[in-house]
Amino acid sequence: MPSTLRLERTRSTTELERLEDRPAFGEVFTRRWVVDTLLDMVGYTADADLPALTIVDPSAGSGAFLTAAVQRLLLARRRTGTAFASLDGCLRAFDVQSEHVARCRHLVEQILLDDGCPVAEAAELSRIWVIRADYLLDEGVSRPADVIIGNPPYIRIEDLPTEINEAYRRRWSTMTGRADVYVGFIQRGLSTLKPGGRLGFICADRWMRNQYGAALRRFVTDGFSVDAVWTMHDVDAFESRVSAYPAITLLRRGEQGSAVVADTDASFGAASAAELVRWSQRSETNSFQGSGFAAHRLPHWFPGDEMWPAGSPARLAMIEHLKDNFSPLHDPDGGTRVGIGVATGADQVFVTTDGEAVEPDRLLPLSMVRDIATGAFAWSGRYLVNPWEADGSLVDLNAYPRLRAYLARHSTTLRGRFIAKQRPATWYRTIDKVNHELTARPKLLLQDMKTTIHPVLERGGSYPHHNLYFVVSDVWDMEVLGGLLLSGVAQAFIEAYCVRMRGGTLRFQAQYLKQIRVPQPGAIDTTVGERLRLAFRHRDRQAATRAAVAAYGLDTFDLD
């Protein structure tokens, strides 16, 4: 046997045992047809020159990906006449659990023996190929690879012991916030790919839209190509039932090309997957519908660290078209802005219905969620007790004795807030400052949590509460813009980017509203603009959608 046939070990047994003491490993084992699909997608097929490639499984687990890869490698070995001893660098599989490593080595050894490999070589190859190590920390796993494939662990980083948590965060820049461990697996895997190499994972897709995934999205789009994303939330892809929101994601080291997006349903299985792979690799058509799935080929992927949308392939194609050809709703340089209302930190003090509670000029009419419930703004009589001057400074309480007395009565509540403890001298401030210019401006108000988008025009005179988001503009007829925001096109953007809550509730937060694209006001035909205005006045969402389709120059099919 060549001298290169040796076991790679870079951590002490004590260190690995400490890793093995973790309370959970996020293990979710993958069905064989999903394994075969991913191997086909990355091009690791028996008719390829597999002995010339290096494939890595970063989290071997029960050996689903490992054993399938070994079987394909040995088929290619027979076809090419490659000696067993020459396969030592072809494969690496890692796991921190000793029982997984032992099981996987046994499985690999049996496959080798069944293929005619001598006993000693089979034992040695199994030890070389399957390594007990932490993929995110061990230096020995960084060998350049042609293919990275697998199902990385599903576990929140904050659920790990502090020592491991901190070590991961120091090592992997994309593991920010409440990131899942698989975020680090994706970064490390991509970092070890050779030019043209591919990474194929099945894992949760939340990083594509959550804040904690921003650094990883930027890392991916800065140096890699997103070749495919198959959403598989309802598919029976694992050996046990889990609520993991999985997707198959195929990434490549190289320039971004076209990207295949697919949406699947519960009937999607092995035959459907094979059909989708064939279309992805051999057809130049842009759309395809098969058993249990619909797919579309996008001309490119979405750039930077912005959230990656989800939805049907037709919907994603529409969103990509609109993002390429229209301006963001939030465009301060262009005169339109999206924002959120005032957070007080103590609504029980700062929000009142008593018009005599303090000096009249310290009471600011406050827009509340209940004020927009009917679709027409109707003020409910609530005020903000306003401690802010127009220049952004806090008022001098000595100049407002009634305000001073009112706040003093509630000083225990106000001084107990986190913000007051941070800034004791300004204990009577609200969390957010009041922008007095906003009060008089016409505003489109939107409630945060609803099943459908619900813009309501407040013509000026009140200030929005923090449960309301607002849109103000120097350039738009606010009723025409309201018609666009009432439409199914605007709804499609929110559905694509936000995480849907129970009961189908959507979050209409600023980060999602800012994803909406709109035409230039002057580019909308007068007749179309009037249709949008009337649809908004009558709260007719279908009419607004039809008018919006005309304003954007869309085909109505794109809204399906």
C-alpha positions in Angstrom: 0.0 0.0 0.0 1.3 3.5 -0.8 2.5 5.7 2.1 -0.3 8.1 1.5 -2.7 5.5 2.9 -2.8 6.8 6.5 -5.5 8.0 8.8 -5.9 11.8 8.9 -6.3 12.9 12.6 -5.7 16.6 13.6 -7.5 16.7 17.0 -6.8 14.8 20.2 -9.1 12.1 21.4 -10.0 14.3 24.4 -11.0 17.2 22.2 -13.3 15.0 20.1 -14.8 13.4 23.2 -15.7 16.9 24.4 -17.4 17.6 21.0 -19.2 14.3 21.4 -20.7 15.5 24.7 -23.0 18.0 23.0 -26.6 17.7 24.0 -27.9 17.4 20.4 -26.4 16.8 17.0 -29.3 17.9 14.7 -29.4 14.5 13.0 -31.9 14.1 10.2 -31.1 11.2 7.9 -31.8 11.3 4.2 -33.8 8.9 2.0 -31.8 7.1 -0.7 -33.7 8.6 -3.7 -32.8 12.1 -2.4 -29.1 11.0 -2.1 -29.1 9.7 -5.7 -30.8 12.9 -6.9 -28.1 15.1 -5.4 -25.3 12.9 -6.8 -26.8 13.2 -10.2 -27.2 16.9 -9.9 -23.5 17.4 -9.0 -22.4 15.1 -11.8 -21.1 12.4 -9.6 -22.2 9.6 -11.9 -20.7 6.2 -12.7 -20.0 7.2 -16.3 -17.8 10.1 -15.2 -14.1 9.8 -14.4 -14.8 9.5 -10.6 -11.3 8.2 -9.7 -9.9 11.5 -10.8 -12.3 13.5 -8.5 -12.4 14.1 -4.7 -15.8 14.0 -3.1 -16.5 15.1 0.5 -19.4 14.3 2.8 -19.0 16.7 5.8 -21.5 15.0 8.1 -21.6 11.3 7.4 -24.3 10.3 9.9 -25.8 7.0 9.0 -23.8 6.8 5.8 -26.5 7.5 3.2 -24.4 9.8 1.0 -21.2 8.0 1.7 -22.3 4.5 0.7 -24.0 5.8 -2.5 -20.8 7.7 -3.5 -18.6 4.6 -2.8 -20.9 2.4 -5.0 -20.7 4.9 -7.8 -16.9 5.3 -7.4 -16.4 1.5 -7.6 -18.5 1.3 -10.8 -16.3 3.9 -12.4 -13.2 2.2 -11.1 -14.2 -1.0 -12.9 -14.9 0.8 -16.1 -11.6 2.7 -16.0 -9.5 -0.2 -14.6 -8.2 1.9 -11.7 -6.5 0.0 -8.9 -8.0 0.1 -5.4 -4.8 1.5 -4.0 -5.2 4.5 -6.3 -8.5 5.5 -4.7 -7.2 6.8 -1.4 -7.6 10.4 -2.3 -11.1 10.1 -3.9 -13.3 10.4 -0.9 -13.5 11.9 2.6 -16.4 11.6 5.1 -16.4 13.3 8.5 -18.4 12.9 11.7 -17.9 13.8 15.3 -19.7 10.8 16.7 -17.6 7.6 17.1 -20.5 5.3 16.6 -21.3 6.9 13.3 -17.7 6.7 12.2 -17.5 3.0 13.2 -20.8 2.2 11.4 -19.8 4.0 8.2 -16.3 2.4 8.1 -18.0 -1.0 8.4 -20.5 -0.2 5.6 -17.7 1.0 3.3 -15.5 -1.9 4.1 -18.3 -4.4 3.1 -19.0 -2.5 -0.2 -15.2 -2.7 -1.0 -15.0 -6.4 -0.2 -18.1 -7.1 -2.3 -16.4 -5.4 -5.2 -13.3 -7.7 -4.9 -11.1 -5.4 -2.9 -8.4 -7.3 -0.8 -9.2 -7.4 2.9 -6.3 -5.3 4.1 -6.9 -2.6 1.4 -10.6 -2.5 2.2 -9.9 -1.9 5.9 -7.3 0.7 5.2 -9.4 2.6 2.6 -12.4 2.6 5.0 -10.2 4.2 7.7 -8.8 6.8 5.3 -12.2 7.7 3.8 -14.2 8.0 7.1 -12.7 10.3 9.7 -13.7 11.2 13.1 -13.4 15.0 13.1 -15.3 18.3 13.4 -15.8 19.6 9.9 -16.0 23.2 11.1 -12.8 23.2 13.2 -10.4 20.5 12.0 -7.6 21.6 9.6 -7.5 18.1 8.1 -10.8 18.6 6.3 -9.7 21.5 4.2 -8.3 19.5 1.3 -9.6 20.9 -2.0 -12.6 19.0 -3.3 -14.4 18.7 -6.6 -17.7 17.8 -5.0 -19.2 18.5 -1.5 -22.4 16.7 -0.8 -24.6 15.9 2.1 -27.2 16.8 4.7 -25.5 19.0 7.3 -26.7 19.1 10.9 -29.8 21.0 11.9 -29.0 22.7 15.2 -29.1 26.3 16.4 -25.6 27.6 17.3 -26.8 29.0 20.6 -27.8 25.5 21.6 -24.2 24.3 21.6 -21.8 24.6 24.5 -20.3 28.1 24.8 -16.8 26.9 23.9 -18.0 25.3 20.6 -20.3 28.2 19.9 -17.5 30.8 20.2 -15.0 28.6 18.3 -17.5 28.3 15.3 -18.2 32.1 15.3 -14.5 33.0 15.4 -13.7 30.7 12.5 -16.7 31.2 10.2 -17.7 34.8 9.4 -21.2 33.8 8.1 -22.3 32.3 11.5 -23.9 35.5 12.8 -26.9 36.1 15.0 -29.0 33.0 15.6 -27.5 31.1 12.7 -27.9 27.3 12.3 -24.8 25.2 12.2 -25.4 24.3 8.6 -24.5 27.9 7.7 -20.9 27.2 8.7 -21.0 23.9 6.8 -22.0 25.7 3.6 -19.2 28.4 4.0 -16.5 25.8 4.8 -17.7 23.5 2.0 -17.6 26.4 -0.6 -14.2 27.5 0.7 -12.7 24.1 -0.1 -14.2 23.8 -3.6 -11.8 23.7 -6.6 -12.6 26.0 -9.5 -15.8 24.6 -11.1 -16.4 22.4 -8.1 -20.0 21.9 -6.9 -21.7 21.7 -3.5 -25.1 20.0 -3.2 -26.9 20.1 0.1 -30.3 19.3 1.3 -31.0 21.5 4.3 -33.3 24.1 5.7 -33.8 27.1 3.4 -34.4 29.7 6.1 -31.0 31.3 5.6 -32.1 32.5 2.2 -34.6 34.9 3.8 -33.7 35.4 7.4 -31.4 38.1 8.8 -28.9 35.6 10.1 -28.3 34.4 6.5 -27.3 37.8 5.1 -23.5 37.2 5.5 -23.8 33.8 3.9 -25.9 35.1 1.0 -23.2 37.7 0.4 -20.4 35.1 0.6 -22.2 32.9 -2.0 -23.0 35.6 -4.5 -19.5 37.2 -4.2 -17.7 34.1 -5.5 -20.1 31.3 -6.4 -23.0 30.5 -8.7 -26.4 29.4 -7.5 -27.2 26.7 -10.0 -30.4 25.3 -8.5 -32.8 25.7 -5.6 -35.6 23.1 -5.2 -38.1 23.9 -2.5 -39.2 20.6 -0.8 -41.2 21.7 2.3 -43.9 19.0 1.8 -41.7 16.2 0.4 -41.0 13.0 2.4 -37.2 13.5 2.0 -36.0 12.1 5.3 -36.1 8.9 7.3 -38.1 10.6 10.0 -40.7 13.3 10.1 -39.2 16.7 10.7 -40.3 20.4 10.3 -37.2 21.5 8.6 -38.4 23.4 5.6 -35.8 21.7 3.4 -34.6 22.6 0.0 -32.0 21.1 -2.4 -29.4 23.7 -3.1 -26.8 23.4 -5.8 -23.9 25.9 -5.7 -20.8 26.1 -7.9 -17.4 27.8 -7.7 -17.5 30.0 -10.8 -19.4 32.8 -12.5 -23.1 33.0 -12.0 -25.1 31.5 -14.8 -28.7 30.6 -15.1 -30.5 29.1 -12.1 -33.1 26.4 -12.0 -35.8 27.0 -9.4 -38.4 24.3 -8.6 -41.4 24.1 -6.3 -42.5 20.7 -5.3 -45.5 19.1 -3.5 -46.0 16.1 -1.4 -46.3 13.7 -4.4 -42.7 14.6 -5.5 -40.5 11.5 -5.3 -37.7 9.5 -7.0 -39.3 9.5 -10.5 -40.2 13.1 -10.4 -36.7 14.0 -9.2 -35.1 12.1 -12.1 -37.4 13.8 -14.5 -36.5 17.2 -13.1 -32.7 16.5 -13.3 -33.0 15.4 -16.9 -34.8 18.6 -17.8 -32.3 20.8 -15.9 -29.3 19.3 -17.5 -30.5 18.7 -21.1 -33.2 21.1 -22.0 -32.9 24.8 -22.9 -36.6 25.5 -22.3 -37.3 28.1 -19.6 -40.3 26.3 -17.9 -41.3 22.7 -17.2 -44.0 21.1 -15.2 -43.9 17.5 -14.2 -45.3 15.1 -11.7 -45.3 16.9 -8.3 -43.3 19.9 -9.4 -43.1 23.1 -11.5 -39.7 24.5 -12.6 -38.3 27.6 -14.3 -34.9 28.5 -15.5 -34.0 32.0 -14.4 -31.4 33.9 -16.5 -29.4 34.7 -13.3 -29.7 34.7 -9.5 -30.5 37.4 -7.0 -27.5 39.6 -6.1 -25.7 40.4 -2.9 -26.9 39.9 0.7 -30.5 40.8 -0.1 -33.1 38.2 0.8 -33.6 35.5 -1.7 -37.3 35.1 -2.6 -39.4 31.9 -2.4 -42.5 30.8 -4.3 -43.6 29.1 -7.5 -41.1 29.2 -10.4 -43.4 31.5 -12.4 -43.7 33.8 -9.4 -39.9 33.9 -9.0 -39.4 34.6 -12.7 -41.9 37.5 -12.5 -40.1 38.9 -9.4 -36.7 38.6 -11.1 -38.1 40.5 -14.1 -39.5 43.3 -12.0 -36.3 43.6 -9.9 -34.3 43.9 -13.1 -36.6 46.5 -14.7 -38.3 48.6 -12.0 -37.2 50.8 -9.1 -37.6 49.9 -5.4 -40.6 51.3 -3.6 -38.2 52.6 -0.9 -36.1 55.1 -2.8 -35.2 58.1 -0.7 -33.2 59.7 -3.5 -36.2 59.4 -5.7 -38.6 60.9 -3.2 -40.3 57.8 -1.7 -39.6 56.3 1.7 -40.8 53.3 3.8 -40.7 53.5 7.6 -42.2 52.4 10.8 -44.1 54.3 13.4 -43.0 55.4 16.9 -42.1 52.9 19.6 -42.5 54.3 23.0 -41.3 51.5 25.3 -44.3 52.3 27.6 -47.5 52.6 25.7 -49.5 52.6 28.9 -47.9 56.0 29.7 -47.3 57.6 26.3 -50.6 56.6 24.6 -53.7 58.3 26.0 -57.3 59.2 25.0 -57.3 62.1 27.5 -57.1 65.3 25.5 -56.5 67.2 28.8 -53.7 65.0 30.1 -50.9 67.5 29.3 -50.5 70.8 27.4 -52.3 70.7 24.1 -49.0 71.1 22.0 -47.6 68.0 23.8 -50.4 65.8 22.4 -49.9 64.3 19.0 -52.8 62.5 17.3 -51.7 58.9 16.9 -52.6 56.5 14.1 -53.3 53.0 15.4 -54.0 49.6 13.8 -57.7 49.9 14.6 -57.9 53.2 12.7 -57.3 51.5 9.4 -59.3 48.3 9.9 -62.1 49.2 7.5 -59.8 50.4 4.7 -60.7 54.0 5.3 -58.7 55.9 7.9 -60.9 56.7 11.0 -59.0 58.2 14.0 -59.9 56.5 17.2 -59.0 59.5 19.4 -55.6 58.3 20.8 -52.8 60.7 21.3 -49.0 60.3 21.8 -47.8 62.2 24.9 -44.9 63.8 22.9 -41.7 64.7 24.8 -39.9 65.8 21.6 -39.3 69.2 20.2 -39.3 69.8 16.4 -35.5 70.0 16.3 -35.2 66.5 17.8 -34.3 67.5 21.3 -36.3 66.5 24.4 -38.5 69.2 25.8 -37.6 71.2 28.9 -40.0 69.8 31.5 -39.9 73.1 33.4 -41.6 74.7 30.4 -44.4 72.2 30.6 -45.7 71.8 34.2 -48.6 69.6 33.2 -46.3 67.3 31.2 -43.8 67.3 34.0 -46.5 66.3 36.6 -47.9 63.6 34.2 -44.5 62.0 33.6 -43.6 62.3 37.3 -46.7 60.2 38.2 -45.4 57.5 36.0 -41.7 57.9 36.7 -41.3 54.4 38.3 -42.5 52.8 35.0 -40.5 55.0 32.8 -37.3 54.8 34.8 -37.5 51.0 34.9 -37.3 50.7 31.1 -34.0 49.5 29.6 -33.5 52.7 27.6 -33.9 54.8 30.7 -31.4 52.7 32.6 -29.0 53.2 29.7 -29.6 57.0 29.7 -30.9 58.1 33.1 -30.8 61.8 32.2 -33.3 61.3 29.5 -35.6 58.9 31.4 -38.8 60.4 29.9 -37.9 59.8 26.3 -39.7 57.4 23.9 -37.6 54.8 22.3 -37.9 56.5 18.9 -37.7 60.2 18.3 -40.7 61.9 16.7 -40.1 63.2 13.2 -42.5 66.2 13.3 -42.5 66.6 9.5 -44.1 63.2 9.1 -47.3 64.3 10.9 -48.7 66.6 8.2 -47.8 64.4 5.2 -50.2 62.1 3.4 -49.2 58.5 4.3 -50.1 55.0 3.2 -50.4 53.0 6.4 -49.9 49.2 6.5 -50.6 46.9 9.4 -47.7 44.6 10.2 -49.5 41.2 10.4 -52.3 40.3 8.0 -53.0 37.7 5.4 -53.3 40.2 2.5 -51.7 43.6 1.9 -53.9 46.4 3.2 -52.7 49.9 2.4 -54.8 52.7 3.8 -54.4 56.4 3.0 -54.1 58.8 6.0 -54.2 62.3 4.4 -52.1 64.0 7.1 -52.5 65.1 10.7 -51.6 62.0 12.7 -48.4 60.1 13.6 -48.2 56.3 13.1 -47.8 53.9 16.0 -45.0 51.3 15.9 -47.5 48.6 14.8 -48.0 50.5 11.6 -45.6 50.9 8.6 -45.9 53.9 6.4 -45.0 55.0 2.9 -44.6 58.7 2.1 -43.6 60.2 -1.3 -42.8 63.5 -2.9 -43.5 62.2 -6.4 -46.5 59.8 -6.3 -50.2 60.4 -6.4 -50.8 58.5 -3.2 -54.0 56.9 -4.4 -52.3 55.6 -7.5 -49.5 54.2 -5.4 -52.1 52.8 -3.1 -53.6 50.9 -6.0 -50.3 49.4 -6.8 -49.7 48.3 -3.2 -53.3 46.9 -3.0 -52.6 44.7 -6.0 -51.6 41.0 -6.2 -48.2 42.2 -7.6 -47.3 43.8 -4.3 -48.7 40.9 -2.4 -46.4 38.6 -4.5 -43.3 40.4 -3.3 -44.3 40.1 0.4 -45.2 36.4 0.0 -41.9 35.7 -1.7 -39.7 37.4 0.9 -41.4 37.1 4.3 -41.6 34.1 6.5 -45.3 33.1 6.7 -46.7 32.7 10.2 -49.4 30.4 11.4 -52.8 30.7 9.7 -51.2 32.2 6.6 -50.4 35.5 8.3 -47.8 37.6 6.6 -45.4 40.2 8.1 -45.6 43.5 6.3 -42.4 44.9 7.8 -40.2 47.5 6.2 -37.6 45.0 5.1 -40.2 43.2 3.0 -42.0 46.3 1.8 -38.7 47.6 0.5 -38.4 44.7 -1.8 -41.5 45.8 -3.8 -40.7 47.3 -7.2 -42.8 50.0 -8.8 -42.8 51.8 -12.2 -41.8 55.4 -12.4 -44.9 57.6 -11.7 -44.6 59.4 -15.0 -44.4 56.1 -16.9 -47.9 55.0 -16.0 -50.5 55.7 -18.6 -53.2 58.2 -17.5 -56.0 55.7 -18.0 -54.1 53.0 -16.1 -53.4 55.5 -13.3 -57.1 56.3 -13.0 -57.9 52.6 -12.8 -55.4 52.2 -10.0 -56.9 55.2 -8.2 -60.5 53.9 -8.4 -59.5 50.4 -7.4 -57.8 51.8 -4.3 -60.8 54.0 -3.4 -63.2 51.0 -3.7 -60.8 48.6 -2.1 -61.1 46.3 -5.1 -58.0 44.1 -5.1 -58.8 42.3 -8.3 -59.3 45.6 -10.2 -56.0 46.9 -8.7 -54.2 43.7 -9.8 -55.5 44.0 -13.3 -54.5 47.7 -13.5 -51.1 46.9 -12.0 -50.5 44.2 -14.6 -51.0 46.9 -17.2 -48.8 49.3 -15.4 -45.9 46.8 -15.2 -46.5 45.4 -18.7 -46.9 41.9 -17.3 -48.6 38.9 -18.7 -51.4 37.9 -16.3 -50.1 34.3 -16.3 -47.1 35.6 -14.2 -49.4 36.2 -11.2 -50.5 32.5 -11.0 
